[in-house]
Amino acid sequence: RAVHTTRRIEMDVWIVMPAYNEERTIGGVLDALRREGYSKVIVVDDGSRDRTAEIARSKGALAVNHPKNMGLGAALRSGLRVAREQGADRAVTFDADGQHDPKAVRKLLEALDGGDLAIGVRQHFGIPLHKRLGNFALNLITYLFSGILTDSQSGSRAFNRRALEAIRIRSDRYEVSSEIIIQARKHGLRLREVPVKCFYTKYSKARGTTIASGIRIFLGLLWQKVVR
């Protein structure tokens, strides 16, 4: 029975990986995922100017190309749409910069046994102070909009089929991480938290949200609330 469960997890899941100019890391990330048993990967090349898509295809990933850089939200929207079209029962979002732990994928999937959306809660060890402060502020902002306090900006998530159908991303940029939590609350999805490791290298520290993008996230969420 345990073997059957393991095979089911590996057969049904698609990894959704947004990527922008990640030729330095994406090959190693895809190799690491394959070693853990995950070969169904959708790489959304968000207008890269390097060999990101070429490397992804050479590693057996399904590459989706945006003709220009549209943002994290747009990349996740495309990737999750393709996952639905592929008939995925479950999907896991995973960064291409080497920040996420491939071994955490199984924990996220196991959390879906009692939930619809699993959030990888990053451990504080190794997270730069400015990122911790920024995440804290964005977590509070997300809480104000959703009533849910969690690691809202974590890119490590797992969706079951119900969540894949219910959550339809509208954001184009970094506000997508908060939007996913807000939509989960709106649709009454069961949210589970899973502690995960993150690896902060000099390369990954230079990427991601900044104070300016944090302000844009807040304004983007406010705009969505007003237009709805």
BELNORZI-V655651 format. One record per backbone hydrogen bond with DSSP energy under -1.0 kcal/mol. CO is the residue of the C=O (numbers start at 1). NH is the residue of the N-H. E is the energy in kcal/mol with one decimal. If there is no record, write none. Layout:
BEGIN
CO:NH:E / CO:NH:E
END
This chain:
BEGIN
1:5:-2.2 / 2:6:-2.1 / 3:7:-2.3 / 4:8:-2.1 / 5:9:-2.2 / 6:10:-1.8 / 7:11:-2.3 / 8:12:-2.2 / 9:13:-1.1 / 12:89:-1.1 / 12:90:-1.2 / 14:92:-2.2 / 15:42:-3.5 / 16:94:-2.2 / 17:44:-2.3 / 19:46:-2.9 / 22:25:-1.1 / 22:26:-2.7 / 25:29:-2.0 / 26:30:-2.5 / 27:31:-2.1 / 28:32:-2.2 / 29:33:-2.2 / 30:34:-2.2 / 31:35:-2.0 / 32:36:-1.1 / 33:38:-2.4 / 34:37:-1.5 / 39:41:-1.2 / 40:15:-2.8 / 41:62:-3.0 / 42:17:-3.3 / 43:64:-3.1 / 44:19:-2.5 / 44:46:-1.0 / 45:47:-1.9 / 45:66:-2.8 / 51:55:-2.7 / 52:56:-2.3 / 53:57:-2.5 / 54:58:-2.0 / 55:59:-1.2 / 56:61:-2.4 / 57:60:-1.8 / 62:43:-2.1 / 64:45:-2.7 / 71:75:-2.2 / 72:76:-2.7 / 73:77:-2.5 / 74:78:-2.3 / 75:79:-2.5 / 76:80:-2.9 / 77:81:-1.9 / 78:82:-2.3 / 79:83:-2.1 / 80:84:-2.2 / 81:85:-2.4 / 82:86:-2.0 / 83:88:-2.4 / 84:87:-1.7 / 90:14:-1.7 / 91:159:-3.0 / 92:16:-3.1 / 99:199:-2.8 / 101:104:-1.8 / 102:105:-1.2 / 104:108:-2.2 / 105:109:-2.3 / 106:110:-2.5 / 107:111:-1.7 / 109:112:-1.0 / 110:113:-1.6 / 111:114:-1.3 / 116:160:-2.3 / 117:192:-2.6 / 118:158:-2.1 / 119:194:-2.7 / 121:196:-2.4 / 124:127:-2.1 / 128:132:-2.2 / 129:133:-2.5 / 130:134:-2.0 / 131:135:-2.9 / 132:136:-2.3 / 133:137:-2.1 / 134:138:-2.3 / 135:139:-2.7 / 136:140:-1.9 / 137:141:-2.2 / 138:142:-2.6 / 139:143:-2.2 / 140:144:-2.1 / 141:145:-1.4 / 142:146:-2.1 / 143:147:-2.8 / 150:152:-2.2 / 151:154:-1.7 / 156:120:-3.3 / 157:93:-1.8 / 158:118:-2.7 / 159:91:-2.0 / 160:164:-2.5 / 161:165:-2.1 / 162:166:-2.2 / 163:167:-2.7 / 172:74:-2.0 / 173:176:-2.0 / 174:177:-1.4 / 175:179:-2.4 / 176:180:-2.4 / 177:181:-1.0 / 178:182:-2.4 / 179:183:-3.0 / 180:184:-2.1 / 181:185:-2.1 / 182:186:-2.3 / 183:187:-2.3 / 184:189:-2.7 / 185:188:-1.2 / 190:116:-2.9 / 190:117:-2.2 / 192:119:-2.8 / 194:121:-2.8 / 196:123:-1.7 / 201:205:-2.5 / 204:207:-1.3 / 210:214:-2.1 / 211:215:-1.9 / 212:216:-2.0 / 213:217:-2.4 / 214:218:-2.1 / 215:219:-2.4 / 216:220:-2.6 / 217:221:-2.5 / 218:222:-2.4 / 219:223:-2.4 / 220:224:-2.1 / 221:225:-2.1 / 222:226:-2.0 / 223:227:-2.7 / 224:228:-1.5
END
